[in-house]
Amino acid sequence: MKQLIPILMILILCTTPIIGWATPPEFSGGINNEYAYEEVVFISGEPIKFIGTMTVSEREKDNSKTITYRFSKLSPEDKSIDAELTKSITFTTEYTNRNDKGQTIGQTKVDKYSEAIKIGQDKFELKDFQFSKSDIIDNRPAANFYSGNITGRKYYTINKDQGEVIVEIIGGNVGYDNFWGNTETQITEYIITSIRQITDDTGEQNGIQKETWQGTVKAQASDSLTKTLKYAENEANYSSFNGGHIRVTNNGMVSRYDYNLPKFKDGKVDGSKRNSGSISLSKDMVPKLERLIVPKFKDLGGHWAQESIEKLYSLDVFDEQSSFFSPEIPFTRGEFTKGVIRACDIRPSQGEQKPSSRSRKQPPEVSPFTDVNTTDAYYQYIKGGLEKQIIAGTSPGTFEPNAPLTRAQAITILIRALGFENKAPNPGYYTSFSDDKDIPNWAKDSIYVAREINLITGDNYNRVNPNKVVSRAEAASMLVRFLEFLEKDLQRDYRENIIQFN
C-alpha cells in the first residue's frame, strides 16, 4: 500500500460566497425567537429588561451584505415601569476574498441608525454612533472558522439639553459555520458614562452643577444552530420497517449580562455603594423535523457498527443500492473520499453545473489522475477532494481509488477537511500512542491533532494502528465521530466553554 502524499499547501477556493450564519442581533446582548425579542438596557443606571418584537431584513450584492434590525416600541417586562424603546440599525459588511490564502476579511460599519429610549420623564436619544467591526474568516472544507473584533461609541442626549450619556463599546466574536450547524458567540463590554445637570425640587436646573456616574456591563450572547439525529421507533407492529432517523434542526440563543452600576438614593447617586449583578436570557426557535431514508441492509443485525452505518445511509453519505453492506470488507480510497465529501456537503467546482452552449464548445475535461476517468462514479468526489486539498495521489498522477484505505490515510483526510493539520507541535514531538514509531511522517501531524480533539482513541494496547486497512464498518464509525465533532464538539467549544452558564 503506497503512502498518501501529504499536502501542506493553503486551500484555494474557486468561489467565495457571501458569508451567512446564525448571529446574535445588533451587538447589544439581546436575543430573539420567531415571535419575541428581549434585551436589557442600562442607560439610566438601572437594569431594565425590555421585551417586544424585532424584524430583520438582509440584502446581498457582489461582495457586500447589508442587514437591518428594526425594534418597534419595546416595553419593560416589569409593567410598573413607564418606559419605551424604539430603534433601527443598519450594518453593511464588505468582504475581501483572499483566495490565494483561503481566507476572507469582513469589514462592518453602521450605515443608518436611530434610537430613542424613554424611561419615566427622561428621554435618551442617540445622536451619534461610531462603529467598526472586522472579521477574519478561514474557509476550510468542513467548516468556515472566524474571529472578529468590535469597537464603537454611542452618544445620547438626555432630554435634548439636560446632559449626555456616552457608551464606549469594545469586544469581539468567534464562530464557525458548516453544513451541520453554526454558532457565533459575542462578548462585548460597555463603559457607560452619564453626565447630567442637577435640577432642584421644582425641576429647575441648579446652575452648572452636574451629576456624573460611570458603570460597566459585560454582555455575552450566543446564537447556535445545530442538526442532530434521533431514532424513532415505528409504533405499528405490521410494518415493512422498524423505525428510522429524524434530523432535528434546533436554533437557540442565550445571553448573559454582568453589570456594575451605581446605587441611587432619593434619585441621587450614592457614591459609597455599587449595584452589581447578573441577568441571563434564553430563547429557542421551534425545532424543524425531517424524516430520513430508512436503510434496509440484511447483514447488519446485531453488528457493532449497525447504528453508525444506518445513520450514514439515512444521511445519504452512503448510497449503496445492494441489500448487503458487507461491513467487514476493506473500504476503498474512492469510497472514503466520497463519504467525506458528502459528509461535509462539499461541492466540486464543476460537478453539478448543467452544461451550457458555451461549455459544450470547450475541450473535454481532463482528469488529474491517470487511473481515474471523468466518467467514473467517484470522479466528481475525487475532484472535489483534490480541489479542497484534503486528498492527494499515492504517486504523481495516480490516485488508486480502488485500493484499500489505511487508518493513517483516513485520519489525515478528516483532519485536513477540518483544516487542523497545522495545529500539531513543531517537528520532533512524539504522539502518545504506543506504536508512535509506526506512524508515517506524512500522517503524524494529523494523528496527533486527531487524538488531541478526541476524534480518535487508541485500542486496548493504546495503539493507533496507522497502517491497518480500514473495514467498511470502521470507516462508518470514523465518519460518524467526525460528524459528531461538527455537530456537538464545535458548539460546546464556541458556546458553553466561552459563556459560563450558571
C-alpha positions as CSV (number, residue, x, y, z in Angstrom):
1,M,0.0,0.0,0.0
2,K,1.6,3.3,-1.1
3,Q,1.7,6.2,1.3
4,L,-0.8,9.1,1.0
5,I,1.3,12.0,-0.2
6,P,0.8,14.9,2.2
7,I,-0.5,18.3,1.0
8,L,0.6,21.3,3.0
9,M,-0.5,24.0,0.5
10,I,-3.0,26.6,1.6
11,L,-6.6,25.9,0.5
12,I,-7.6,27.8,-2.6
13,L,-11.4,28.2,-3.0
14,C,-12.8,28.5,-6.5
15,T,-15.5,30.8,-5.4
16,T,-16.2,32.5,-2.0
17,P,-19.8,33.2,-1.4
18,I,-21.2,35.9,0.9
19,I,-20.8,34.7,4.4
20,G,-24.0,33.8,6.2
21,W,-24.7,32.2,9.6
22,A,-26.6,32.5,12.8
23,T,-25.6,35.6,14.8
24,P,-27.0,37.4,17.8
25,P,-28.8,40.6,16.7
26,E,-27.3,44.0,16.8
27,F,-24.3,43.6,19.3
28,S,-26.4,44.5,22.3
29,G,-26.7,41.2,24.1
30,G,-30.4,40.9,23.0
31,I,-31.9,37.6,21.9
32,N,-35.0,36.5,19.9
33,N,-37.0,33.7,18.5
34,E,-39.7,33.7,15.8
35,Y,-42.1,35.7,18.0
36,A,-40.3,37.8,20.6
37,Y,-37.2,39.8,21.3
38,E,-35.8,40.8,24.7
39,E,-32.8,43.0,25.8
40,V,-31.6,44.6,29.0
41,V,-30.9,48.3,28.9
42,F,-28.6,50.0,31.4
43,I,-28.6,53.6,30.2
44,S,-30.4,55.1,33.2
45,G,-28.1,53.3,35.7
46,E,-30.8,50.7,36.5
47,P,-31.1,47.4,34.5
48,I,-34.4,47.3,32.7
49,K,-35.5,44.3,30.7
50,F,-37.4,45.3,27.5
51,I,-39.5,42.9,25.5
52,G,-41.2,43.2,22.2
53,T,-40.7,42.3,18.5
54,M,-37.9,42.6,16.0
55,T,-37.7,42.4,12.3
56,V,-34.6,41.6,10.2
57,S,-34.0,42.3,6.6
58,E,-30.9,41.3,4.6
59,R,-29.6,42.3,1.2
60,E,-26.6,40.9,-0.6
61,K,-24.8,42.4,-3.6
62,D,-21.5,41.4,-5.1
63,N,-19.1,41.1,-2.1
64,S,-21.2,43.1,0.4
65,K,-24.0,42.3,2.8
66,T,-26.5,44.8,4.4
67,I,-28.6,43.8,7.4
68,T,-31.2,46.0,9.1
69,Y,-32.7,45.4,12.6
70,R,-35.9,47.2,13.5
71,F,-37.2,47.2,17.0
72,S,-40.6,48.8,17.4
73,K,-41.8,50.1,20.8
74,L,-40.2,47.6,23.1
75,S,-41.6,47.9,26.6
76,P,-40.4,46.8,30.0
77,E,-41.2,43.3,31.2
78,D,-42.0,44.9,34.5
79,K,-45.3,46.7,33.7
80,S,-44.8,49.0,36.7
81,I,-42.0,50.8,34.8
82,D,-43.0,53.6,32.4
83,A,-40.6,53.2,29.5
84,E,-40.4,52.6,25.8
85,L,-37.6,51.7,23.4
86,T,-37.6,52.2,19.6
87,K,-34.6,51.7,17.4
88,S,-33.4,50.8,13.9
89,I,-29.8,49.9,12.9
90,T,-28.3,49.1,9.5
91,F,-25.0,47.4,9.2
92,T,-23.0,46.9,6.0
93,T,-20.2,44.4,5.7
94,E,-17.7,44.4,2.8
95,Y,-15.9,41.1,2.1
96,T,-12.4,40.9,0.6
97,N,-11.6,37.5,-0.7
98,R,-8.1,36.3,-0.4
99,N,-8.4,33.1,-2.4
100,D,-4.6,32.8,-2.5
101,K,-4.7,32.3,1.3
102,G,-8.1,30.6,1.5
103,Q,-9.4,33.4,3.7
104,T,-11.8,36.2,3.7
105,I,-11.7,39.6,5.5
106,G,-15.0,41.2,6.5
107,Q,-15.3,44.9,7.4
108,T,-18.5,46.1,9.1
109,K,-19.8,49.6,9.7
110,V,-23.0,51.3,10.6
111,D,-24.8,52.9,7.7
112,K,-28.0,54.2,9.4
113,Y,-29.2,54.4,13.0
114,S,-32.0,55.8,15.1
115,E,-32.7,55.1,18.7
116,A,-34.9,56.7,21.3
117,I,-35.4,55.4,24.9
118,K,-38.0,56.9,27.2
119,I,-37.7,56.0,30.9
120,G,-40.1,57.9,33.2
121,Q,-39.7,61.6,32.4
122,D,-36.3,61.1,30.7
123,K,-35.8,60.7,27.0
124,F,-32.4,59.4,25.7
125,E,-31.9,60.0,22.0
126,L,-29.0,58.5,20.0
127,K,-27.2,61.4,18.2
128,D,-24.0,59.7,17.0
129,F,-23.0,56.1,16.6
130,Q,-19.4,55.3,15.6
131,F,-18.8,51.5,15.0
132,S,-16.2,49.3,13.4
133,K,-16.0,45.5,13.2
134,S,-13.5,43.4,11.4
135,D,-13.6,39.6,10.9
136,I,-11.1,37.1,9.5
137,I,-12.7,34.0,8.1
138,D,-10.7,30.9,7.4
139,N,-12.5,29.0,4.7
140,R,-11.9,25.3,5.4
141,P,-13.5,22.3,3.6
142,A,-15.6,21.1,6.5
143,A,-16.3,24.5,8.1
144,N,-15.6,28.2,8.0
145,F,-14.0,29.4,11.2
146,Y,-13.9,33.1,12.0
147,S,-13.0,35.6,14.6
148,G,-13.6,39.3,14.9
149,N,-13.0,42.5,16.9
150,I,-15.5,45.2,17.7
151,T,-15.1,48.8,18.8
152,G,-17.6,51.7,18.9
153,R,-19.1,54.6,20.7
154,K,-22.7,55.7,21.2
155,Y,-23.5,59.3,22.1
156,Y,-27.0,60.0,23.6
157,T,-28.6,63.3,24.7
158,I,-30.7,63.4,27.8
159,N,-33.9,65.4,27.3
160,K,-32.2,67.3,24.5
161,D,-30.1,69.6,26.6
162,Q,-30.0,68.3,30.1
163,G,-27.0,66.0,29.7
164,E,-25.4,63.2,27.8
165,V,-24.6,59.5,28.0
166,I,-21.6,58.1,26.3
167,V,-21.3,54.4,25.8
168,E,-17.9,53.0,24.9
169,I,-18.0,49.6,23.2
170,I,-15.2,47.1,22.9
171,G,-15.4,43.4,22.2
172,G,-15.1,40.5,19.8
173,N,-16.8,37.5,18.4
174,V,-15.9,33.9,17.4
175,G,-17.8,31.5,15.3
176,Y,-18.0,28.7,12.8
177,D,-20.3,27.6,10.0
178,N,-20.7,24.2,8.4
179,F,-23.4,22.1,6.9
180,W,-24.3,20.6,10.2
181,G,-24.6,23.8,12.2
182,N,-23.2,27.1,13.1
183,T,-22.5,29.1,16.3
184,E,-21.5,32.7,16.9
185,T,-20.6,34.0,20.4
186,Q,-20.1,37.7,21.0
187,I,-18.5,39.1,24.1
188,T,-19.0,42.9,24.4
189,E,-18.0,45.2,27.1
190,Y,-19.7,48.6,27.6
191,I,-18.4,51.5,29.7
192,I,-21.3,53.9,30.4
193,T,-20.6,57.5,31.4
194,S,-23.6,59.7,32.3
195,I,-23.3,63.4,32.8
196,R,-26.4,65.5,33.6
197,Q,-27.3,68.8,35.1
198,I,-28.7,68.7,38.6
199,T,-32.3,70.0,39.0
200,D,-33.9,71.2,42.2
201,D,-37.2,70.1,43.7
202,T,-39.1,72.3,41.2
203,G,-37.4,70.8,38.2
204,E,-35.3,73.8,37.5
205,Q,-31.6,73.4,36.6
206,N,-29.3,74.3,39.5
207,G,-26.7,76.4,38.0
208,I,-23.9,74.5,36.3
209,Q,-23.7,71.6,38.9
210,K,-23.6,68.2,37.3
211,E,-24.0,64.7,38.4
212,T,-21.7,62.1,36.9
213,W,-21.7,58.4,37.2
214,Q,-20.0,55.5,35.4
215,G,-20.9,51.9,35.1
216,T,-19.7,48.8,33.2
217,V,-21.6,46.0,31.5
218,K,-20.3,42.8,30.0
219,A,-22.7,41.2,27.6
220,Q,-22.1,37.6,26.4
221,A,-24.5,36.4,23.7
222,S,-24.5,33.2,21.6
223,D,-26.7,32.1,18.7
224,S,-26.4,28.5,17.8
225,L,-28.0,26.3,15.1
226,T,-27.4,22.5,15.3
227,K,-28.6,19.5,13.4
228,T,-28.9,16.2,15.3
229,L,-30.2,12.8,14.5
230,K,-32.8,11.0,16.6
231,Y,-34.1,7.5,16.1
232,A,-37.9,7.0,16.1
233,E,-39.4,3.6,16.6
234,N,-42.2,2.5,14.3
235,E,-45.3,2.2,16.6
236,A,-47.0,-0.2,14.2
237,N,-46.2,-3.9,14.5
238,Y,-47.0,-4.9,11.0
239,S,-44.7,-2.6,9.0
240,S,-42.0,-3.0,6.5
241,F,-39.5,-1.2,8.7
242,N,-38.9,-1.0,12.5
243,G,-38.1,2.7,12.6
244,G,-35.9,5.4,11.2
245,H,-33.9,8.6,11.8
246,I,-35.2,12.1,12.1
247,R,-32.9,15.1,11.5
248,V,-33.8,17.7,14.1
249,T,-32.6,21.3,13.5
250,N,-32.5,23.4,16.7
251,N,-31.8,27.1,16.8
252,G,-31.4,28.9,20.2
253,M,-29.9,32.0,21.7
254,V,-28.5,32.6,25.2
255,S,-27.3,35.8,26.7
256,R,-25.8,36.9,30.0
257,Y,-25.2,40.5,31.3
258,D,-22.8,41.1,34.2
259,Y,-23.1,44.7,35.4
260,N,-21.5,47.0,37.9
261,L,-23.6,50.2,38.3
262,P,-24.0,52.9,40.9
263,K,-26.7,52.8,43.6
264,F,-29.2,55.6,43.8
265,K,-30.8,57.0,46.9
266,D,-33.7,59.5,46.6
267,G,-32.9,59.8,42.9
268,K,-29.3,60.8,43.5
269,V,-26.1,58.7,43.1
270,D,-24.9,57.1,46.3
271,G,-21.2,57.1,45.8
272,S,-20.5,54.8,48.6
273,K,-22.3,51.8,47.2
274,R,-22.5,49.8,43.9
275,N,-25.2,47.8,42.2
276,S,-23.7,44.6,40.8
277,G,-25.4,41.5,39.4
278,S,-26.0,39.2,36.5
279,I,-29.1,38.7,34.2
280,S,-29.5,35.7,31.9
281,L,-31.7,35.4,28.9
282,S,-32.7,32.4,26.7
283,K,-34.8,31.9,23.6
284,D,-35.4,28.9,21.4
285,M,-36.9,28.5,17.9
286,V,-39.4,25.8,17.2
287,P,-37.4,22.7,16.0
288,K,-37.5,21.6,12.4
289,L,-38.1,17.9,11.8
290,E,-37.0,16.0,8.7
291,R,-37.6,12.2,8.3
292,L,-34.7,10.5,6.5
293,I,-34.4,7.4,4.3
294,V,-34.8,4.1,6.1
295,P,-31.9,1.7,5.5
296,K,-32.7,-2.0,4.8
297,F,-29.5,-3.9,4.9
298,K,-29.8,-7.7,5.6
299,D,-26.3,-8.2,7.0
300,L,-26.2,-5.6,9.8
301,G,-28.5,-7.1,12.5
302,G,-26.6,-7.0,15.8
303,H,-23.4,-5.7,14.2
304,W,-21.3,-3.4,16.4
305,A,-21.4,-0.7,13.7
306,Q,-25.0,-1.1,12.7
307,E,-26.1,2.3,14.2
308,S,-23.3,4.2,12.5
309,I,-23.8,2.6,9.1
310,E,-27.6,3.2,9.2
311,K,-27.1,6.8,10.2
312,L,-24.8,7.5,7.3
313,Y,-27.1,5.7,4.9
314,S,-30.0,7.8,6.2
315,L,-28.0,11.0,5.6
316,D,-27.0,9.9,2.1
317,V,-23.4,9.7,3.0
318,F,-23.7,6.1,1.9
319,D,-25.9,5.3,-1.0
320,E,-25.4,1.6,-1.6
321,Q,-28.0,0.0,-3.8
322,S,-27.4,-3.5,-2.6
323,S,-29.3,-5.2,0.2
324,F,-25.9,-6.2,1.7
325,F,-23.5,-3.7,3.2
326,S,-20.6,-6.2,3.7
327,P,-19.3,-4.3,6.8
328,E,-16.1,-6.3,7.2
329,I,-14.6,-6.0,3.8
330,P,-12.0,-3.2,3.2
331,F,-13.2,0.3,2.5
332,T,-11.5,1.8,-0.6
333,R,-9.8,5.2,-1.0
334,G,-12.5,6.2,-3.5
335,E,-15.4,5.2,-1.2
336,F,-13.9,7.1,1.7
337,T,-13.3,10.3,-0.4
338,K,-16.9,10.1,-1.5
339,G,-18.1,9.7,2.1
340,V,-16.1,12.7,3.4
341,I,-17.2,14.9,0.6
342,R,-20.9,14.0,1.2
343,A,-20.5,14.3,5.0
344,C,-19.1,17.9,4.6
345,D,-21.5,18.7,1.8
346,I,-18.6,19.9,-0.2
347,R,-19.4,20.7,-3.9
348,P,-16.8,20.2,-6.6
349,S,-16.4,23.4,-8.7
350,Q,-18.0,21.9,-11.9
351,G,-19.7,18.8,-10.5
352,E,-23.3,19.8,-10.6
353,Q,-23.4,22.5,-13.2
354,K,-25.6,22.0,-16.1
355,P,-23.9,22.2,-19.5
356,S,-24.4,25.4,-21.4
357,S,-23.9,26.1,-25.1
358,R,-20.6,27.8,-24.2
359,S,-19.3,24.9,-22.1
360,R,-20.1,22.4,-24.9
361,K,-17.6,24.3,-27.2
362,Q,-14.8,23.9,-24.6
363,P,-12.4,21.0,-24.8
364,P,-13.3,17.9,-22.8
365,E,-12.3,17.8,-19.1
366,V,-9.1,16.1,-18.3
367,S,-8.8,14.0,-15.1
368,P,-5.9,15.0,-12.8
369,F,-5.2,11.2,-12.3
370,T,-4.4,8.7,-15.0
371,D,-6.3,5.9,-13.1
372,V,-9.5,7.9,-12.6
373,N,-11.7,8.6,-15.7
374,T,-14.0,11.6,-15.8
375,T,-16.9,9.1,-16.3
376,D,-16.1,7.1,-13.2
377,A,-18.6,7.1,-10.3
378,Y,-16.1,8.6,-7.9
379,Y,-14.6,11.2,-10.2
380,Q,-16.5,14.3,-9.0
381,Y,-15.9,13.4,-5.4
382,I,-12.2,12.8,-6.0
383,K,-12.0,16.0,-8.0
384,G,-13.7,17.9,-5.2
385,G,-11.4,16.5,-2.6
386,L,-8.4,17.4,-4.6
387,E,-9.6,20.9,-5.2
388,K,-10.2,21.4,-1.5
389,Q,-6.8,19.8,-0.9
390,I,-8.0,17.2,1.6
391,I,-6.8,14.3,-0.6
392,A,-3.7,13.5,-2.7
393,G,-2.5,10.8,-5.0
394,T,-0.4,7.8,-4.0
395,S,2.2,8.9,-6.5
396,P,2.4,11.6,-9.2
397,G,-0.6,11.3,-11.5
398,T,-2.2,8.3,-9.7
399,F,-4.9,8.0,-7.0
400,E,-5.7,4.3,-6.8
401,P,-9.4,4.8,-6.0
402,N,-10.0,1.0,-5.6
403,A,-7.0,0.4,-3.2
404,P,-7.8,-0.4,0.4
405,L,-7.8,2.6,2.8
406,T,-5.4,2.7,5.8
407,R,-6.2,4.3,9.2
408,A,-3.4,6.9,8.6
409,Q,-4.9,7.9,5.3
410,A,-8.4,8.2,6.7
411,I,-7.4,10.3,9.7
412,T,-5.2,12.6,7.6
413,I,-8.2,13.2,5.2
414,L,-10.5,14.0,8.1
415,I,-8.1,16.4,9.8
416,R,-7.4,18.2,6.5
417,A,-11.1,18.6,6.0
418,L,-11.2,20.5,9.3
419,G,-8.1,22.5,8.4
420,F,-6.4,21.4,11.6
421,E,-3.3,19.8,10.3
422,N,-1.2,22.9,11.3
423,K,-2.2,22.7,14.9
424,A,0.4,20.0,15.7
425,P,3.6,20.9,17.5
426,N,6.9,21.7,15.8
427,P,8.6,18.6,14.3
428,G,10.4,16.4,16.8
429,Y,7.5,15.5,19.0
430,Y,6.1,12.1,19.8
431,T,2.4,11.2,19.9
432,S,1.0,9.4,23.0
433,F,0.3,6.2,21.1
434,S,2.4,3.1,21.9
435,D,3.1,2.5,18.2
436,D,4.2,6.0,17.5
437,K,7.3,4.7,15.6
438,D,4.9,3.1,13.1
439,I,3.2,6.3,12.1
440,P,4.2,7.6,8.7
441,N,5.8,11.0,8.8
442,W,3.2,12.5,6.5
443,A,0.4,11.4,8.8
444,K,2.0,12.2,12.2
445,D,0.6,15.8,12.5
446,S,-2.9,14.7,11.6
447,I,-2.9,11.7,14.0
448,Y,-1.5,13.9,16.8
449,V,-4.3,16.5,16.3
450,A,-7.0,13.9,16.0
451,R,-6.0,12.5,19.4
452,E,-6.0,16.0,20.9
453,I,-9.5,16.8,19.8
454,N,-10.8,13.3,20.7
455,L,-11.6,12.4,17.1
456,I,-9.7,9.1,17.6
457,T,-8.5,6.9,20.6
458,G,-6.1,4.1,20.9
459,D,-7.1,0.4,21.1
460,N,-6.8,-1.7,24.3
461,Y,-3.0,-1.5,23.9
462,N,-3.0,2.3,23.2
463,R,-2.1,1.6,19.5
464,V,-3.4,3.8,16.7
465,N,-2.6,1.1,14.1
466,P,-1.8,3.6,11.4
467,N,-1.1,1.1,8.6
468,K,-4.1,-1.1,9.3
469,V,-6.6,-1.4,6.5
470,V,-10.0,0.1,7.4
471,S,-13.1,-2.0,7.1
472,R,-16.3,-0.6,5.8
473,A,-17.7,-0.8,9.4
474,E,-14.7,1.0,10.8
475,A,-14.9,3.7,8.2
476,A,-18.5,4.3,9.1
477,S,-17.6,4.6,12.8
478,M,-14.9,7.2,11.9
479,L,-17.2,9.2,9.8
480,V,-19.9,9.3,12.4
481,R,-17.4,10.5,15.0
482,F,-16.3,13.2,12.5
483,L,-20.0,14.3,12.1
484,E,-20.4,14.3,15.9
485,F,-17.4,16.7,16.1
486,L,-19.1,19.0,13.6
487,E,-22.4,18.8,15.4
488,K,-21.6,18.8,19.1
489,D,-17.9,19.4,19.9
490,L,-17.7,22.7,17.9
491,Q,-20.8,24.1,19.6
492,R,-19.5,23.2,23.0
493,D,-16.2,24.9,22.3
494,Y,-17.7,28.0,20.8
495,R,-20.6,28.5,23.3
496,E,-20.6,26.5,26.5
497,N,-16.8,26.9,27.0
498,I,-17.0,30.6,26.5
499,I,-20.2,31.6,28.3
500,Q,-20.1,30.1,31.7
501,F,-23.7,29.2,32.4
502,N,-24.9,29.4,36.0
